[in-house]
Amino acid sequence: MEPEALLAEVRAAGLRQKGGAGLLLAERWEAVRQAPGMGKVVICNAVDGERRAQIAGYVLRRDPRAVLEGLLVAARAVGADSCVVCVSAEYEDEAAALEKAVAQMTGAVPWPAVRIEKVLATLVAAEETALIRGLEGRQALPYLRVAGDLRGVGGAPTLVENAETLAAVAALLGEKNSGAAEATVVAVFGDVDRPATIEVPRGTTIAAAIELATCGTLARDGIKAVQIGGPAAPFLAGEALDTVIDPDALQRIGCTPGGGGRPTLGWGGFEVFAAGRCGVEMARDVTARLHEESCGKCVFCREGTRQMLDLLNDVVDGTATEEQIELLHELGEAMKTGSICSLGWGAALPALSAVGLFAEDFKAHLEAKRCPGDG
């Protein structure tokens, strides 16, 4: 198929990114295709920054050829000269399967060059601009790009899509009646008997996905909250769990992991927090992890997460005041607007959402000097 025909197929299907920001693929691909510059690059992001949500690993184990097919389709559609698959360094078997598939698929056909790059998986390393920096042989740290800036590896127009998205492209063009392109992979972990990664069809709600993943062993009233898309995301509870797993629907309930006001599924992980947990301690523990994962490049993330962690520790200890809760809000708003990458943008969301959702838990710590999680 000619590039225009490939773009028309993707556009007609209304295919969006799986995970990530949920953007329309046709618009992204067309922009890269029209961008001036030689040596265009397509990158497959198969790095699971949230190691408990091994979405990329699941997709690669299921069908590495489908990922490569989608990658090569994207390369043809945008006019790329080379392709790179960035895969988590611990996925040795998956990387070997990819290498074998590359040799089988590209040996007799003049496809663009494809290479496999192993990346040490962290929340920051999985960020798009950090991947680009790493491929340039530089320190893999995020950098700020203005909207519409498509320059990537070596300054060339660069397209980055995750493994699940590219596999969906292959399903769309190769098995149009299978419905595989419309499915979404979710990983459910946290306060569950057994973590599970499953595929759910379009229209599935958050609560229904958790029920499917846990085989019905986790009752709705046993869930205090859910985080979608990684730790840099708000807590969701109550009626929000009846929301369909769709970028537009998630945006309507304020679920924008990564901040910046963009609807996103992040890495597709659903972390479940059981009823009976303390909302303050939940926010404190998630913020502590975000502080540990921060690359330290920008002040708002590096210092903001530390200050937020100190404030939450004061609440847990029963030494905080209402003025400190107000300071928590001010600090969070500054972090949302002043950080470079999605981890920094979203690092304030767990604490800010917890203050709104779990007001009684905060009140118990502030006034009664006790933790509701202790009974």
For each residue, the residues with C-beta under 8 A, 3 or more apart:
1: 5 6 9 76
2: 5 6
3: 6 7 33 76 77 78 79
4: 7 8
5: 1 2 8 9
6: 1 2 3 9 10 73 76 77 173
7: 3 4 10 11 26 29 30 33 77
8: 4 5 11 12
9: 1 5 6 12 13 172 173
10: 6 7 13 15 25 26 29 77 169 172
11: 7 8 14 24 26
12: 8 9
13: 9 10 172 181
14: 11 24
15: 10 24 25 26 168 169 172 181
16: 22 23 24 25 247
17: 20 21 22 23 25 28 161 162 165
18: 162 164 165 168 184 185 265 268
19: 22 55 162 164 165 229 264 265 266 267 268
20: 17 23 161 162 165 264 265 266
21: 17 247 258 262 263 264
22: 16 17 19 246 247 248 263 264 265
23: 16 17 20 27 28
24: 11 14 15 16 27 28
25: 10 15 16 17 28 29 161 165 169
26: 7 10 11 15 29 30
27: 23 24 30 31
28: 17 23 24 25 31 32 159
29: 7 10 25 26 32 33 74 77 78 159
30: 7 26 27 33 34
31: 27 28 34 35 148 150
32: 28 29 35 40 78 80 150 157 158 159
33: 3 7 29 30 77 78 79
34: 30 31
35: 31 32 40 150 157
36: 157
37: 40 151 155 156 157
38: 81 156
39: 81 82 154 156
40: 32 35 37 78 79 80 81 156 157 158 159
41: 80 81 82 83 84 152 153 154 156 157 158 159
42: 71 74 75 78 80 82 83 84 112 158 159 160 161
43: 83 84 85 86 131 132 135 152 153 158 159 160 161
44: 67 71 83 84 85 86 161 162 163 166
45: 56 86 126 128 131 160 161 162 163
46: 56 57 59 60 67 85 86 87 88 91 94 162 163
47: 56 86 87 88 119 121 125 126 131
48: 51 53 54 55 56 57 88 121 126 267
49: 121 122 123 124 125 126 127 230 267
50: 53 123 126 230 231 266 267 269
51: 48 54 121
52: 187 189 195 269 271
53: 48 50 187 189 197 230 267 268 269 270
54: 48 51 57 58 187 197
55: 19 48 58 59 162 163 164 185 186 187 197 267 268 269
56: 45 46 47 48 59 60 87 88 91 162 163 164
57: 46 48 54 60 61 88 91 94
58: 54 55 61 62 185 187 197
59: 46 55 56 62 63 66 67 163 164 167 185
60: 46 56 57 64 67 87 91 94 97 98 163
61: 57 58 64 93 94 97
62: 58 59 66 167
63: 59 66 67 167
64: 60 61 67 68 94 97 98 101
65: 68 69 101 104 105 170
66: 59 62 63 69 70 166 167 170 171 174
67: 44 46 59 60 63 64 70 71 85 98 163 166 167 170
68: 64 65 71 72 85 98 101 102 105 114 166
69: 65 66 72 73 105 166 169 170 173 174
70: 66 67 73 74 161 165 166 167 168 169 170
71: 42 44 67 68 74 75 83 85 114 161 166
72: 68 69 75 76 83 105 111 112 114
73: 6 69 70 76 77 166 169 170 173
74: 29 42 70 71 77 78 80 159 161 166 169
75: 42 71 72 78 79 80 82 83 111 112
76: 1 3 6 72 73 79 80
77: 3 6 7 10 29 33 73 74
78: 3 29 32 33 40 42 74 75 157 159
79: 3 33 40 75 76
80: 32 40 41 42 74 75 76 83 112 159
81: 38 39 40 41 112 113
82: 39 41 42 75 112 113 114 115
83: 41 42 43 44 71 72 75 80 112 113 114 115
84: 41 42 43 44 114 115 116 117 135 153
85: 43 44 46 67 68 71 98 114 115 116 117
86: 43 44 45 46 47 117 118 119 131 134 135
87: 46 47 56 60 91 94 95 98 116 117 118 119
88: 46 47 48 56 57 91 118 119 120 121
89: 118 119 120 121
90: 121
91: 46 56 57 60 87 88 94 95 118
92: 95 96
93: 61 96 97
94: 46 57 60 61 64 87 91 97 98
95: 87 91 92 98 99 116 118
96: 92 93 99 100
97: 60 61 64 93 94 100 101
98: 60 64 67 68 85 87 94 95 101 102 116
99: 95 96 102 103 116
100: 96 97 103 104
101: 64 65 68 97 98 104 105
102: 68 98 99 105 106 114 116
103: 99 100 106 107
104: 65 100 101 107
105: 65 68 69 72 101 102 109 111
106: 102 103 109 111 114
107: 103 104
108:
109: 105 106
110:
111: 72 75 105 106 114
112: 42 72 75 80 81 82 83
113: 81 82 83
114: 68 71 72 82 83 84 85 102 106 111
115: 82 83 84 85
116: 84 85 87 95 98 99 102
117: 84 85 86 87 134 135
118: 86 87 88 89 91 95
119: 47 86 87 88 89 125 126 131 134 140
120: 88 89 125
121: 47 48 49 51 88 89 90 125 126
122: 49 125 126 293
123: 49 50 126 127 230 231 232 290 293 343
124: 49 127 130 140 141 142 293 294 295 341 343
125: 47 49 119 120 121 122 130 131 134 140
126: 45 47 48 49 50 119 121 122 123 130 131 267
127: 49 123 124 130 131 142 341 342 343
128: 45 131 132 160
129: 132 133 142 143 145 341
130: 124 125 126 127 133 134 140 141 142 295 341
131: 43 45 47 86 119 125 126 127 128 134 135 140 160
132: 43 128 129 135 136 152 153 158 160
133: 129 130 136 138 139 140 141 142 143
134: 86 117 119 125 130 131 137 138 139 140
135: 43 84 86 117 131 132 153
136: 132 133 153 154
137: 134
138: 133 134
139: 133 134
140: 119 124 125 130 131 133 134
141: 124 130 133 295 297
142: 124 127 129 130 133 295 297 340 341 343
143: 129 133 340
144: 340
145: 129 149 151
146: 149
147:
148: 31
149: 145 146
150: 31 32 35 157 158 159
151: 37 145 155 156 157 158
152: 41 43 132 155 156 157 158 159 160
153: 41 43 84 132 135 136 156 158
154: 39 41 136
155: 37 151 152
156: 37 38 39 40 41 151 152 153
157: 32 35 36 37 40 41 78 150 151 152
158: 32 40 41 42 43 132 150 151 152 153
159: 28 29 32 40 41 42 43 74 78 80 150 152
160: 42 43 45 128 131 132 152
161: 17 20 25 42 43 44 45 70 71 74 165 166
162: 17 18 19 20 44 45 46 55 56 165 166
163: 44 45 46 55 56 59 60 67 166 167
164: 18 19 55 56 59 167 168 184 185 268
165: 17 18 19 20 25 70 161 162 168 169
166: 44 66 67 68 69 70 71 73 74 161 162 163 169 170
167: 59 62 63 66 67 70 163 164 170 171
168: 15 18 70 164 165 171 172 180 181 183
169: 10 15 25 69 70 73 74 165 166 172 173 181
170: 65 66 67 69 70 73 166 167 173 174
171: 66 167 168 174 175 178 180 181
172: 9 10 13 15 168 169 176 181
173: 6 9 69 73 169 170 176
174: 66 69 170 171
175: 171 178 180
176: 172 173
177:
178: 171 175 181
179: 182 183 201
180: 168 171 175 183
181: 13 15 168 169 171 172 178
182: 179 201 202
183: 168 179 180 199 200 201 202
184: 18 164 199 200 202 204 245 265 268
185: 18 55 58 59 164 197 198 199 268
186: 55 197 198 199 200 209 213 245 268 269 270
187: 52 53 54 55 58 195 196 197 267 268 269 270
188: 192 195 196 197 198 209 210 213 214 270 272
189: 52 53 192 195 269 270 271 272
190: 195 270 271 272 273 274
191: 272 273 274 277
192: 188 189 195 196 210 213 214 217 218 272
193: 214 217 218
194: 214
195: 52 187 188 189 190 192
196: 187 188 192 213 214
197: 53 54 55 58 185 186 187 188 213
198: 185 186 188 209 212 213
199: 183 184 185 186
200: 183 184 186 204 208 209 212 245
201: 179 182 183 204
202: 182 183 184 246
203: 244
204: 184 200 201 208 209 212 244 245
205: 208 209 241 242 243 244 245
206: 209 210 226 228 236 240 241 242 243 245 270
207: 210 211 220 223 241 242
208: 200 204 205 211 212
209: 186 188 198 200 204 205 206 212 213 245 270
210: 188 192 206 207 213 214 218 223 226 241 270 272
211: 207 208 214 216 218 220
212: 198 200 204 208 209 215
213: 186 188 192 196 197 198 209 210 270
214: 188 192 193 194 196 210 211 217 218
215: 212
216: 211
217: 192 193 214
218: 192 193 210 211 214 222 223 272
219: 222 223
220: 207 211 223 241
221: 275
222: 218 219 274 275
223: 207 210 218 219 220 226 237 241 272 273 274 275
224: 237 273 274 275 276 277 279 282
225: 235 236 237 273 277 279 282 357 358
226: 206 210 223 235 236 237 241 270 271 272 273
227: 230 231 233 234 235 236 269 270 271 273 286 350
228: 206 233 236 250 255 257 265 266 269 270
229: 19 232 233 255 257 258 264 265 266 267 268 269
230: 49 50 53 123 227 233 257 258 266 267 269 346
231: 50 123 227 271 286 289 290 293 350
232: 123 229 257 258 259 266 290 342 343 344 345 346 347 349 350
233: 227 228 229 230 255 257 258 266 346 349 350
234: 227 254 255 256 257 349 350 352 353
235: 225 226 227 273 279 282 283 350 353 354 357 358
236: 206 225 226 227 228 240 241 243 253 255 353
237: 223 224 225 226 240 241 357
238: 241 357
239: 242
240: 206 236 237 243 253 255
241: 205 206 207 210 220 223 226 236 237 238
242: 205 206 207 239
243: 205 206 236 240 249 250 252 253 255
244: 203 204 205 249
245: 184 186 200 204 205 206 209 249 250 265
246: 22 202 249 250
247: 16 21 22 250 251 263 264 265
248: 22 251 252 263
249: 243 244 245 246 252 253
250: 228 243 245 246 247 253 255 256 263 264 265
251: 247 248 254 255 256 263
252: 243 248 249
253: 236 240 243 249 250
254: 234 251
255: 228 229 233 234 236 240 243 250 251 263
256: 234 250 251 259 260 261 262 263 264 346 349
257: 228 229 230 232 233 234 264 265 266 342 346 349
258: 21 229 230 232 233 262 264 266 342 343 345 346
259: 232 256 262 336 339 342 344 345 346 348 349
260: 256 336 342 345
261: 256
262: 21 256 258 259
263: 21 22 247 248 250 251 255 256
264: 19 20 21 22 229 247 250 256 257 258 342
265: 18 19 20 22 184 228 229 245 247 250 257 268
266: 19 20 50 228 229 230 232 233 257 258 269 342
267: 19 48 49 50 53 55 126 187 229 230
268: 18 19 53 55 164 184 185 186 187 229 265
269: 50 52 53 55 186 187 189 227 228 229 230 266
270: 53 186 187 188 189 190 206 209 210 213 226 227 228
271: 52 189 190 226 227 231
272: 188 189 190 191 192 210 218 223 226
273: 190 191 223 224 225 226 227 235 277 282
274: 190 191 222 223 224 277
275: 221 222 223 224
276: 224 373
277: 191 224 225 273 274 281 282 373
278: 281 282 358 361 371 372 373 374
279: 224 225 235 282 283 354 357 358 361 362
280: 283 284 312 315 316 354 358 361 362 365 371
281: 277 278 284 285 316 371 373
282: 224 225 235 273 277 278 279 285 286 350 354 358
283: 235 279 280 286 287 312 350 351 354 355 358
284: 280 281 287 288 309 312 313 315 316
285: 281 282 288 289
286: 227 231 282 283 289 290 350 351
287: 283 284 290 291 305 308 309 312 347 350 351
288: 284 285 291 292 309
289: 231 285 286 292 293
290: 123 231 232 286 287 293 294 305 343 347 350
291: 287 288 294 305 306 309 347
292: 288 289
293: 122 123 124 231 289 290 343
294: 124 290 291 301 302 305 343 344 347
295: 124 130 141 142 301
296: 301 302
297: 141 142 301 302 340
298: 301 302 338 339 340 344
299: 302 303 304 338
300: 303 304 334 335 338 339 344
301: 294 295 296 297 298 304 305 335 339 340 341 343 344 347
302: 294 296 297 298 299 305 306
303: 299 300 306 307
304: 299 300 301 307 308 331 334 335 339 344 347 348
305: 287 290 291 294 301 302 308 309 335 347
306: 291 302 303 309 310
307: 303 304 310 311 331
308: 287 304 305 311 312 328 331 332 335 347 348 351
309: 284 287 288 291 305 306 312 313
310: 306 307 313 314
311: 307 308 314 315 320 324 327 328 331
312: 280 283 284 287 308 309 315 316 328 351
313: 284 309 310 316 317
314: 310 311 317 319 320 324
315: 280 284 311 312 318 320 324 325 362 365 366
316: 280 281 284 312 313 365 371
317: 313 314 320
318: 315 365 366 369 370
319: 314
320: 311 314 315 317 324 325 365 366
321: 324 325 366
322: 325 326 366
323: 326 327
324: 311 314 315 320 321 327 328
325: 315 320 321 322 328 329 355 362 366
326: 322 323 329 330
327: 311 323 324 330 331
328: 308 311 312 324 325 331 332 351 352 355
329: 325 326 332 333 352 355
330: 326 327 333 334
331: 304 307 308 311 327 328 334 335 348
332: 308 328 329 335 336 348 349 351 352
333: 329 330 336 337 348
334: 300 304 330 331 337 338
335: 300 301 304 305 308 331 332 338 339 344 345 347 348
336: 259 260 332 333 339 345 346 348 349
337: 333 334
338: 298 299 300 334 335 344
339: 259 298 300 301 304 335 336 343 344 345 347
340: 142 143 144 297 298 301 344
341: 124 127 129 130 142 301 344 345
342: 127 232 257 258 259 260 264 266 345 346
343: 123 124 127 142 232 258 290 293 294 301 339 346 347
344: 232 259 294 298 300 301 304 335 338 339 340 341 347
345: 232 258 259 260 335 336 339 341 342
346: 230 232 233 256 257 258 259 336 342 343 349
347: 232 287 290 291 294 301 304 305 308 335 339 343 344 350
348: 259 304 308 331 332 333 335 336 351 352
349: 232 233 234 256 257 259 332 336 346 352 353
350: 227 231 232 233 234 235 282 283 286 287 290 347 353 354
351: 283 286 287 308 312 328 332 348 354 355
352: 234 328 329 332 348 349 355 356
353: 234 235 236 349 350 356 357
354: 235 279 280 282 283 350 351 357 358 361 362
355: 283 325 328 329 351 352 358 359 362
356: 352 353 359
357: 225 235 237 238 279 353 354
358: 225 235 278 279 280 282 283 354 355 361 362
359: 355 356 362 363
360: 363 364 372
361: 278 279 280 354 358 364 365 372 373
362: 279 280 315 325 354 355 358 359 365 366
363: 359 360 366 367 368
364: 360 361 367 368 370 371 372
365: 280 315 316 318 320 361 362 368 369 370 371
366: 315 318 320 321 322 325 362 363
367: 363 364
368: 363 364 365
369: 318 365
370: 318 364 365 374
371: 278 280 281 316 364 365 374
372: 278 360 361 364 375
373: 276 277 278 281 361
374: 278 370 371
375: 372
